[in-house]
Each structure stands twice: as structure tokens, then as C-alpha cells.
Amino acid sequence: KVAVSFETDKVTLDVFERTVAENIAKAMVKALEKAIFTGTGSTGHQPKGFLTETVPAGQTINITSGNHITYSDLCAMEAALPEGYEETAVWTMTKNTFFNEIIGMKDSDGQPIARVNMGLDGKPEYAILGRKVILNGYMKNFAVSPSEDMKVAAIFDFSRYGLNTNYAMTVRQYTDEATDDVVSKAIMLADGKAFDINSLVVMTAKKA
């Protein structure tokens, strides 16, 4: 919900109005993305995030407190991924974790295991052991000695997540009678959850 003052509303430019609408849309998209990762699934509130699902047995790799992520840990993550998702699953983690923990890592032959390439659209593309990496801002950054257990990286097939928008986003405007501010309120009904969780492999940084 965004409030625009009475004065601003009367002297506003078209470009300002477009900016407000764009910011509302971006905020809604961010809220959906966050829910897809970590949503609680509470009825009437938000979709259920794939990271809140129960991880399949044998598909959690733990990093004990005091240790950094190693090449062996990444290999263990790959080994835990069922072969049926080999072509479609991707890595996901924060930019902080990728660049601080993984980008400079090398294998036993001295070859880098993470790569940053320039895509056709001019944007960087990231990969670990040849598998695509999607950076996100919804997981925890890796910490050597976390105060709580944290899911800091995952492999997941996002095509196995279903999102249903029961009510497409609409924007309604009204005037606050007390302040004369014009209020823009965006509403969307959305639900979603992973319909196949078997591709999920999670790396957890353990507290001491």
C-alpha cells in the first residue's frame, strides 16, 4: 500500500505516476519470490516455500561450526541430487555466499569449480561444477560460526514448484479523508507449493 500526499497528487507528472505503479509491481514480485523460497504456507497468507519443506533423507549436507564450505561439500551436494533431476535442477544461494565462499575455490587439479560468464543479454551467468546458479536475496549468507542453523545453499528443480494466482494483481486508489492523501492499494491472491520435493538438496551451516 502506497500513500501519495494531496500536494504531490495535484502537481504530479506522468513519469512519477508510472514510477509509483512500477514500484508497487516490483514489491509484489519480490513478495512472491520470497514466499516461493521461505513462505510458511499459512492459509490465506502466502504460498509455502520449498525451503520450508521436509528435505528428503540423505539430501542435507551439514557444515559444522567453525568450517568454511569446501570442494568436497559441493561434490557431496551434487552426489545427493537424484539423477532424474540432473538436467533441470539449479544451485541457489545469496550473492554473498557465492562470491565469498565459492568463486575462488579450485579442485584438486587447480581448476576453478565456479565460473562467471557473460550471457547473450550482457548479464553475468554463474555456474558451479557446470550447473547453473541462481542468486537470491531470500536465503541466509554463509557464516563460519552461525548463532542458529542456517540453510545457506540449495539445489532445486524450480519447474517442480507450482504457483497459482487465483486473483490477478489489481491496483485500487482511494482518498484518505483524514489527510487527503491518495492511497494506492495493490491486491493479489496467490498460492503455491512444491509438488515434487525430491530434487531438493540443502546445505546447512550448523550452529556450535
SVG drawing of the C-alpha trace seen along z (x, -y; Angstrom):
<svg xmlns="http://www.w3.org/2000/svg" viewBox="-13 -21 59 62">
<polyline fill="none" stroke="black" stroke-width="0.4" points="0.0,0.0 1.4,-3.4 0.2,-6.8 0.8,-9.9 0.2,-13.3 -2.5,-15.7 0.0,-18.2 2.0,-15.6 -1.1,-14.3 -2.1,-17.7 1.3,-18.6 2.4,-15.1 3.9,-14.2 3.0,-11.2 6.5,-9.8 6.0,-9.9 2.7,-8.1 4.4,-5.4 7.2,-5.1 4.8,-4.5 3.0,-1.8 6.3,-0.2 7.4,-0.2 4.2,1.4 4.5,4.1 8.2,4.8 7.3,5.0 4.6,7.6 7.0,9.7 9.6,9.6 6.9,10.7 6.0,13.7 9.7,14.6 10.3,14.5 7.3,16.7 8.4,19.3 11.7,19.6 10.6,19.3 6.8,18.8 5.1,20.5 2.1,21.7 -0.3,20.4 -3.9,20.4 -4.8,17.1 -1.4,15.6 1.3,16.9 2.5,19.8 4.6,22.4 8.3,22.0 10.3,25.0 12.9,24.4 10.3,24.9 9.5,28.4 11.0,31.5 14.2,32.3 14.4,35.9 16.5,38.3 20.2,38.1 19.9,34.8 21.1,32.4 24.8,31.6 25.9,30.0 28.8,27.6 29.9,27.8 30.5,24.6 34.0,23.2 34.4,24.5 34.1,23.0 32.4,24.6 34.8,27.0 35.1,28.6 34.1,31.9 30.9,30.3 29.9,29.1 30.6,32.6 28.5,34.1 25.7,31.8 25.9,33.0 26.1,36.6 23.0,36.3 20.9,35.0 18.9,37.8 19.8,38.5 16.3,37.8 16.8,34.1 20.3,33.8 19.3,31.7 16.8,29.4 18.0,28.6 20.0,25.5 22.0,24.1 20.6,21.2 22.3,19.1 23.0,15.5 25.5,13.4 27.4,13.0 27.8,16.8 28.7,17.4 31.4,14.7 32.9,15.0 32.9,18.8 32.9,20.4 34.1,18.2 37.8,18.7 37.6,22.4 39.6,24.9 39.6,28.6 42.5,31.0 43.9,30.2 43.9,26.5 40.9,25.8 38.2,23.3 34.9,25.1 32.8,21.9 32.6,19.7 31.1,16.4 30.3,16.0 28.8,13.1 25.4,14.1 23.9,13.2 21.9,10.4 25.1,8.9 24.2,10.1 26.6,12.4 25.8,16.1 27.1,18.1 27.8,21.9 29.2,24.4 30.6,27.6 28.9,26.8 25.4,26.4 23.7,23.0 23.5,20.8 20.5,18.6 21.5,15.9 18.7,14.8 18.2,12.4 16.0,14.7 18.4,17.2 21.0,16.6 24.5,15.6 27.0,18.2 28.7,17.7 31.5,19.7 30.0,19.7 26.3,19.0 24.1,18.4 21.5,20.7 21.3,23.4 21.0,21.7 20.2,23.0 22.8,21.3 22.7,23.1 20.4,25.5 20.0,27.4 16.4,27.5 14.3,28.0 12.2,24.9 10.0,26.4 8.6,28.7 7.1,25.7 3.5,24.8 2.2,21.2 -1.5,20.4 -2.7,16.8 -6.4,17.0 -6.8,13.3 -4.5,11.3 -2.9,8.2 -5.1,5.2 -4.4,1.7 -7.2,-0.4 -6.9,-4.0 -8.9,-5.9 -8.5,-9.2 -7.8,-9.1 -10.4,-11.5 -8.3,-12.5 -5.2,-13.6 -6.5,-13.9 -3.6,-11.6 -4.3,-9.4 -3.7,-5.8 -2.8,-3.1 -3.5,0.4 -2.4,3.5 -4.1,6.8 -3.3,10.3 -4.4,13.8 -1.7,16.4 -1.0,19.9 1.8,22.3 4.0,25.2 6.5,27.7 4.6,30.6 7.8,32.7 10.4,32.1 12.7,34.9 15.1,32.7 15.8,30.6 19.3,30.8 20.2,28.4 23.4,27.2 23.1,26.2 25.6,24.2 25.3,25.6 25.5,23.6 28.1,24.6"/>
</svg>
